[in-house]
Amino acid sequence: MVDTARWTVLAPLLQAATAGRDLLDSTLRGLTPGAVIAEVLREIGEHDVRLDLRFDGHTTSHLRTDAGVVVTLDLADAVRGLYGTDARPWPSLAVTTPNPDLDEHGMAGWFHSRKGLAQSVQELLSALKPVRRDLGELAVEFGSDKWGDLHWYTQHYERHFARLRTEPVKVLEIGIGGYDDPDSGGASLRMWQRYFQRGLIHGLDIARKNVTGPRITTVRGDQSDAGFLDRLGRELGPFDVVIDDGSHLNEHVRTSFHALFPHVRAGGLYVVEDLQTSYWPSWGGHPDATPATSMGLLKSFVDGLNRAEVGDPRGEGTYLERNISGISFHHNIAFVEKGLNAEEGGPAFLRTL
Ligand SMILES: C[S@@+](CC[C@H](N)C(=O)[O-])C[C@H]1O[C@@H](n2cnc3c(N)ncnc32)[C@H](O)[C@@H]1O
């Protein structure tokens, strides 16, 4: 369904980036250095400097190899800068410049020719250790409508996702955006890729999409096809986060939840956006958000949290009752927490007092 060959390099890198230096070095040794470097270069893009990466006594040159400034770093530091949480300055950094002869412009010309070097070096180092920014800012930068343009969701995402931000998460978002245009959409996938610095970000859309990114993959498929979603979950999951921002038709939202929630990891979250359609009949909703609507399904989980108080206090309950440990509602968006809900209920004698 998806070409996951690259993940065999990326996934261990993302895991090891926050480990101690010995473990990171041994992970790098177990991978092909060229493949690791390819991931680093994909992440940082083009720059106007030469980047020399050292690993295991070897140095290789990248980016603009004829540039007037050379930035040298250990490969492990580059990986830690990109995917790690270490705020220290670069322990292995060296910046050198070829020493051009004075030309007819003399000393003044020599100094003038070096003016842009600091900026080029800084741009590269900023790309190698990106500053963490608020999700609202990222939404604006990448053009996601999750902040503004009818929705004010990022404040809620920030609150619920903060604990996962630096983890090597797997995210699946239903709905890439841009509808039938293969070259448009992907704003939120790019935002998640930047927010989750160690995240693998998967997007699903019914339309063909050309969205790419160093840690983004896209899949074409229909969120109303439960069998397809189950196969997707087996192949790419378990997910730490699933976000439903697809068709918003009530029937589709319910089908997707039932098919994908089993593929959410314990401690993970399933998010449903645009719940206003639960109240709109033309989308399969009802003004009272009755049980057959998306909100109807989500509301039933609230009672499910306390099911041990009405049935057998030590009974098993249904799969959803046992595996939903929390739910938060905000305007038009809900966060369902996956976790064991197995506390026993109050004893029978108390119920009849
Ligand atoms: C609101 S846009 C997603 C926006 C994107 N998540 C963002 O925040 O930038 C909804 C997308 O869902 C897709 N979609 C509609 N019906 C779908 C279905 N049945 N299965 C999967 N995707 C669907 C549309 O093609 C469209 O691109």
PDBQT file of the ligand as one rigid body, heavy atoms in Angstrom, charges set to zero:
ROOT
HETATM    1  C1  LIG A 401     -10.947  19.621   4.911  1.00  0.00    +0.000 C 
HETATM    2  S1  LIG A 401      -9.922  18.812   3.757  1.00  0.00    +0.000 S 
HETATM    3  C2  LIG A 401      -8.555  18.331   4.739  1.00  0.00    +0.000 C 
HETATM    4  C3  LIG A 401      -7.701  19.476   5.163  1.00  0.00    +0.000 C 
HETATM    5  C4  LIG A 401      -6.394  19.101   5.821  1.00  0.00    +0.000 C 
HETATM    6  N1  LIG A 401      -6.546  18.077   6.835  1.00  0.00    +0.000 N 
HETATM    7  C5  LIG A 401      -5.774  20.326   6.466  1.00  0.00    +0.000 C 
HETATM    8  O1  LIG A 401      -6.073  20.579   7.675  1.00  0.00    +0.000 OA
HETATM    9  O2  LIG A 401      -5.003  21.027   5.816  1.00  0.00    +0.000 OA
HETATM   10  C6  LIG A 401     -10.812  17.335   3.496  1.00  0.00    +0.000 C 
HETATM   11  C7  LIG A 401     -10.154  16.327   2.561  1.00  0.00    +0.000 C 
HETATM   12  O3  LIG A 401     -10.828  15.072   2.753  1.00  0.00    +0.000 OA
HETATM   13  C8  LIG A 401     -10.835  14.376   1.538  1.00  0.00    +0.000 C 
HETATM   14  N2  LIG A 401     -11.940  13.381   1.550  1.00  0.00    +0.000 N 
HETATM   15  C9  LIG A 401     -13.261  13.583   1.274  1.00  0.00    +0.000 A 
HETATM   16  N3  LIG A 401     -13.934  12.431   1.355  1.00  0.00    +0.000 NA
HETATM   17  C10 LIG A 401     -13.044  11.464   1.711  1.00  0.00    +0.000 A 
HETATM   18  C11 LIG A 401     -13.144  10.067   1.942  1.00  0.00    +0.000 A 
HETATM   19  N4  LIG A 401     -14.298   9.412   1.816  1.00  0.00    +0.000 N 
HETATM   20  N5  LIG A 401     -12.012   9.392   2.272  1.00  0.00    +0.000 NA
HETATM   21  C12 LIG A 401     -10.818  10.024   2.392  1.00  0.00    +0.000 A 
HETATM   22  N6  LIG A 401     -10.680  11.372   2.165  1.00  0.00    +0.000 NA
HETATM   23  C13 LIG A 401     -11.768  12.079   1.835  1.00  0.00    +0.000 A 
HETATM   24  C14 LIG A 401     -11.025  15.462   0.488  1.00  0.00    +0.000 C 
HETATM   25  O4  LIG A 401     -10.557  15.019  -0.789  1.00  0.00    +0.000 OA
HETATM   26  C15 LIG A 401     -10.249  16.626   1.065  1.00  0.00    +0.000 C 
HETATM   27  O5  LIG A 401      -8.970  16.743   0.479  1.00  0.00    +0.000 OA
ENDROOT
TORSDOF 0
